[in-house]
Amino acid sequence: MKSKVSGLIALAAAIIAASAVPSRAEDLKFQLTDGTNSVLTRFYSSPTGINSWEEDVFGEKVLNPGETVNITIADGRTVCKYDMRFEFDENSDLDTTEDTQDLCELGSYTIHE
C-alpha cells in the first residue's frame, strides 16, 4: 500500500511541475488576400494594446490586387488579438485601413475597398 501512495505522490508532483513550465507561444498563421484594385504596399501588426506598430511584415515586397500571401507572425507572444494596419500605393484612392482580429482563429483575411 505504501508504494501505491508513494507512486501517487510522485505522479502528483510531476503534474504540478509540468504545469509550472511556461507555455510556448505558437506562430500565428493566416492567408492575406488583397481584394482591392490597389497595390498593398505595407502591412503592420501588433498586439492590441501596444501603442506602436511593429515592423512592416512585407519588407520590400508588395501585394498586388487579387494576390494572396501566407503570413506568419512569430513574435513569441501568447496573445491572439492583433491590430492590423494596411497601407496602399501612393497613387491609390484608398486610405490607410486598420482592423483588429483574433489571429488565433483567423484562417484567412481579405482586405476590401
C-alpha positions as CSV (number, residue, x, y, z in Angstrom):
1,M,0.0,0.0,0.0
2,K,2.8,2.3,0.9
3,S,4.3,2.0,-2.7
4,K,1.0,3.0,-4.2
5,V,0.7,6.1,-2.1
6,S,4.3,7.0,-2.9
7,G,3.6,6.5,-6.6
8,L,0.5,8.7,-6.4
9,I,2.5,11.4,-4.6
10,A,5.3,11.2,-7.3
11,L,2.6,11.4,-10.1
12,A,1.0,14.5,-8.4
13,A,4.4,16.2,-8.1
14,A,5.2,15.5,-11.7
15,I,1.9,17.0,-12.8
16,I,2.4,20.1,-10.7
17,A,5.9,20.5,-12.0
18,A,4.8,20.2,-15.6
19,S,2.1,22.8,-15.1
20,A,4.6,25.3,-13.7
21,V,6.6,25.3,-17.0
22,P,5.6,28.3,-19.1
23,S,3.7,27.5,-22.2
24,R,5.5,28.1,-25.5
25,A,3.8,30.5,-27.9
26,E,2.8,29.2,-31.3
27,D,3.2,31.1,-34.5
28,L,0.1,32.8,-35.8
29,K,-0.5,31.9,-39.4
30,F,-3.1,33.0,-41.9
31,Q,-3.6,33.9,-45.6
32,L,-3.9,37.6,-46.5
33,T,-5.6,38.5,-49.8
34,D,-5.7,41.9,-51.5
35,G,-9.3,42.2,-52.6
36,T,-8.9,45.8,-53.7
37,N,-7.9,47.3,-57.0
38,S,-4.8,48.8,-55.4
39,V,-1.4,47.6,-54.5
40,L,-1.0,46.9,-50.8
41,T,2.5,48.3,-50.0
42,R,2.7,47.8,-46.3
43,F,1.2,45.6,-43.7
44,Y,1.8,46.1,-40.0
45,S,0.6,44.2,-37.0
46,S,1.0,44.5,-33.2
47,P,-0.9,43.0,-30.3
48,T,-3.9,45.0,-29.2
49,G,-3.0,47.5,-26.5
50,I,0.6,48.1,-27.8
51,N,0.9,51.8,-28.7
52,S,3.3,51.4,-31.7
53,W,3.4,49.4,-34.8
54,E,5.9,46.6,-35.3
55,E,8.0,46.2,-38.4
56,D,6.3,46.1,-41.9
57,V,5.6,42.4,-42.5
58,F,6.1,42.8,-46.2
59,G,9.6,44.4,-46.1
60,E,10.5,45.2,-49.7
61,K,7.6,43.2,-51.1
62,V,4.1,44.3,-52.0
63,L,0.7,42.5,-52.5
64,N,-0.9,43.2,-55.9
65,P,-4.7,43.2,-56.4
66,G,-6.1,39.7,-56.3
67,E,-2.9,38.1,-54.8
68,T,-2.7,36.1,-51.7
69,V,0.3,35.6,-49.4
70,N,0.9,33.4,-46.3
71,I,1.5,35.5,-43.2
72,T,3.3,34.1,-40.2
73,I,3.6,36.2,-37.0
74,A,6.3,34.5,-34.9
75,D,6.8,37.1,-32.2
76,G,6.8,34.7,-29.3
77,R,3.8,36.2,-27.7
78,T,0.9,34.2,-26.3
79,V,-1.8,36.8,-27.3
80,C,-4.4,36.3,-30.1
81,K,-5.9,39.8,-30.7
82,Y,-3.8,41.9,-33.0
83,D,-4.3,45.3,-34.6
84,M,-3.5,45.4,-38.3
85,R,-2.7,48.4,-40.5
86,F,-2.8,48.3,-44.3
87,E,-1.2,51.0,-46.4
88,F,-1.7,51.2,-50.2
89,D,0.3,52.6,-53.1
90,E,0.6,56.4,-53.0
91,N,-1.3,56.6,-56.4
92,S,-4.2,54.7,-54.9
93,D,-7.5,56.4,-53.9
94,L,-7.7,54.1,-50.8
95,D,-6.9,55.4,-47.3
96,T,-4.8,53.6,-44.8
97,T,-7.1,51.0,-43.2
98,E,-6.9,49.5,-39.7
99,D,-8.6,46.5,-38.2
100,T,-8.5,44.2,-35.1
101,Q,-8.8,40.5,-35.4
102,D,-8.3,37.3,-33.3
103,L,-5.4,35.8,-35.3
104,C,-5.5,32.5,-33.4
105,E,-8.9,31.7,-35.0
106,L,-8.3,33.5,-38.3
107,G,-7.5,31.2,-41.3
108,S,-7.7,33.9,-43.9
109,Y,-8.3,37.7,-44.2
110,T,-9.2,39.7,-47.3
111,I,-8.8,43.4,-47.4
112,H,-11.6,45.1,-49.3
113,E,-12.2,48.6,-50.6
